[in-house]
Amino acid sequence: MTRARILVVGALVLSLALIGVYVAAGGASYTPEKSRNPCEPRPWHENSGGLDGLAEEFTLSALDGAACQLGVTREQLARALATKENRERFSKRFHIDDERLAKAIRAGLLRAIDDAEEHGRLNAIIAAPLRVTVEHVPLEQGIELIRDARKFLNGESFLSGIGDALEELLP
């Protein structure tokens, strides 16, 4: 037997062994985890501190709130908001126009503010003006707020100057 054949046979044996280990570990019965219902309250993690942690929790809550309003999963909405093309496909698939999407985005942002305040992550002094702001935010800016809540909460968006005050008021 030539060296090349020995290498091929060895690779096949190792591949079959790997498949055997995978099946023995339960790989043959894998089913993906079901997407959670975005309308159900989601727990906020205690260990996600500072502005970065707040921004992450805020984004997840806002996506859940908007997805609930639209009757889709958070994952479907997150993919839709990633690009303009994805958003157009999503809108066609679920028959959602920009007005309905904008209302859902605003509802999601309001839910995130409420959740942050309820979980002690956002001071009421900051939450009130944020609510007023998002109630009238245009669609594109609303999407940007969900994509990058840190900029919104840090004042790098159209709310210039709020970031330093927020850092001081974070619990």
C-alpha positions as CSV (number, residue, x, y, z in Angstrom):
1,M,0.0,0.0,0.0
2,T,1.4,3.4,-0.9
3,R,1.8,6.3,1.5
4,A,-1.0,8.2,-0.3
5,R,-3.5,5.4,0.2
6,I,-2.5,5.0,3.9
7,L,-3.3,8.7,4.4
8,V,-6.6,8.5,2.7
9,V,-7.7,5.4,4.7
10,G,-6.5,7.0,7.9
11,A,-8.5,10.2,7.1
12,L,-11.6,8.0,6.4
13,V,-11.2,6.1,9.7
14,L,-10.7,9.3,11.7
15,S,-13.8,10.9,10.0
16,L,-15.9,7.8,10.8
17,A,-14.7,7.9,14.4
18,L,-15.6,11.6,14.7
19,I,-19.1,10.9,13.4
20,G,-19.4,8.1,15.9
21,V,-18.4,10.4,18.8
22,Y,-20.9,13.0,17.5
23,V,-23.8,10.5,17.4
24,A,-22.9,9.0,20.8
25,A,-23.0,12.5,22.3
26,G,-26.5,13.0,21.1
27,G,-25.7,14.9,17.9
28,A,-28.2,12.8,15.8
29,S,-31.1,14.1,17.8
30,Y,-30.2,17.8,17.9
31,T,-33.1,20.2,17.5
32,P,-32.6,23.9,17.6
33,E,-33.9,25.8,20.7
34,K,-37.3,27.3,20.0
35,S,-37.3,31.1,19.8
36,R,-38.8,32.6,23.0
37,N,-42.0,34.6,22.9
38,P,-41.0,38.2,22.6
39,C,-44.2,39.3,24.3
40,E,-43.1,37.6,27.6
41,P,-41.0,39.7,30.0
42,R,-37.4,39.0,29.7
43,P,-35.0,38.9,32.7
44,W,-32.3,41.5,32.9
45,H,-28.9,40.2,33.9
46,E,-27.6,41.5,37.2
47,N,-24.0,41.2,36.0
48,S,-24.4,43.4,32.9
49,G,-23.1,46.6,34.5
50,G,-22.3,50.1,33.2
51,L,-23.4,51.7,30.0
52,D,-22.4,48.7,27.8
53,G,-24.5,46.3,29.8
54,L,-27.4,48.7,29.9
55,A,-27.1,49.2,26.1
56,E,-27.1,45.4,25.5
57,E,-30.1,44.8,27.7
58,F,-31.9,47.8,26.2
59,T,-31.4,46.6,22.7
60,L,-32.7,43.1,23.5
61,S,-35.8,44.5,25.3
62,A,-36.5,47.0,22.4
63,L,-36.3,44.2,19.9
64,D,-38.6,42.0,22.0
65,G,-41.1,44.8,22.3
66,A,-41.1,45.7,18.6
67,A,-41.2,42.0,17.6
68,C,-44.2,41.4,20.0
69,Q,-46.1,44.3,18.3
70,L,-45.4,42.8,14.9
71,G,-46.1,39.2,15.8
72,V,-42.6,38.0,14.8
73,T,-39.6,36.6,16.7
74,R,-36.8,38.9,18.0
75,E,-34.4,37.1,15.7
76,Q,-36.5,37.7,12.6
77,L,-36.7,41.4,13.4
78,A,-33.0,41.7,14.2
79,R,-32.1,40.2,10.9
80,A,-34.6,42.5,9.1
81,L,-33.1,45.6,10.7
82,A,-29.6,44.7,9.7
83,T,-29.8,46.1,6.2
84,K,-32.3,47.9,4.0
85,E,-32.6,44.9,1.7
86,N,-33.4,42.6,4.6
87,R,-36.0,45.1,5.8
88,E,-37.6,45.2,2.4
89,R,-37.8,41.4,2.3
90,F,-39.2,41.3,5.8
91,S,-41.8,43.9,5.0
92,K,-43.0,42.0,1.9
93,R,-43.0,38.6,3.7
94,F,-45.0,39.8,6.7
95,H,-47.0,42.6,4.9
96,I,-45.6,45.3,7.2
97,D,-45.4,48.9,5.9
98,D,-43.0,51.5,7.2
99,E,-45.7,53.2,9.3
100,R,-46.5,50.0,11.1
101,L,-42.8,49.2,11.5
102,A,-42.1,52.7,12.9
103,K,-44.9,52.3,15.5
104,A,-43.6,48.9,16.5
105,I,-40.0,50.3,16.8
106,R,-41.3,53.1,19.0
107,A,-43.3,50.7,21.2
108,G,-40.2,48.5,21.5
109,L,-38.0,51.5,22.6
110,L,-40.6,52.5,25.1
111,R,-40.7,49.0,26.5
112,A,-36.9,49.0,26.8
113,I,-37.0,52.3,28.7
114,D,-39.8,50.9,31.0
115,D,-37.8,47.7,31.6
116,A,-34.6,49.5,32.3
117,E,-36.3,51.7,34.8
118,E,-38.2,48.8,36.4
119,H,-35.0,46.8,36.8
120,G,-33.2,49.7,38.4
121,R,-30.9,50.3,35.5
122,L,-32.2,53.7,34.4
123,N,-33.1,56.6,36.7
124,A,-36.5,58.2,36.3
125,I,-34.9,61.6,35.7
126,I,-33.4,60.2,32.5
127,A,-36.2,57.8,31.6
128,A,-38.9,60.6,31.2
129,P,-37.1,62.6,28.5
130,L,-36.1,59.4,26.7
131,R,-39.7,58.4,26.5
132,V,-40.7,61.8,25.1
133,T,-37.9,61.5,22.5
134,V,-38.7,58.0,21.3
135,E,-42.5,58.7,21.0
136,H,-41.7,60.8,18.0
137,V,-38.6,59.3,16.6
138,P,-38.6,58.7,12.8
139,L,-38.2,55.1,11.5
140,E,-34.6,55.3,10.4
141,Q,-33.5,56.9,13.7
142,G,-35.5,54.4,15.7
143,I,-33.8,51.5,13.9
144,E,-30.4,53.1,14.6
145,L,-31.3,53.4,18.3
146,I,-32.1,49.7,18.4
147,R,-28.9,48.8,16.4
148,D,-26.7,50.8,18.7
149,A,-28.3,51.7,22.0
150,R,-25.0,52.6,23.5
151,K,-24.8,55.7,21.2
152,F,-28.3,56.6,22.2
153,L,-27.8,56.2,25.9
154,N,-24.3,57.8,25.7
155,G,-25.6,60.9,23.9
156,E,-23.7,60.3,20.6
157,S,-26.9,60.4,18.7
158,F,-29.3,63.3,18.3
159,L,-29.5,63.5,22.2
160,S,-26.1,65.2,22.5
161,G,-24.9,65.6,26.0
162,I,-27.1,63.1,27.8
163,G,-24.4,60.4,28.1
164,D,-22.3,62.0,30.9
165,A,-25.4,62.7,32.9
166,L,-26.6,59.2,32.4
167,E,-23.3,57.7,33.6
168,E,-23.7,59.8,36.8
169,L,-27.3,58.7,37.3
170,L,-26.8,54.9,36.6
171,P,-27.5,52.9,39.7
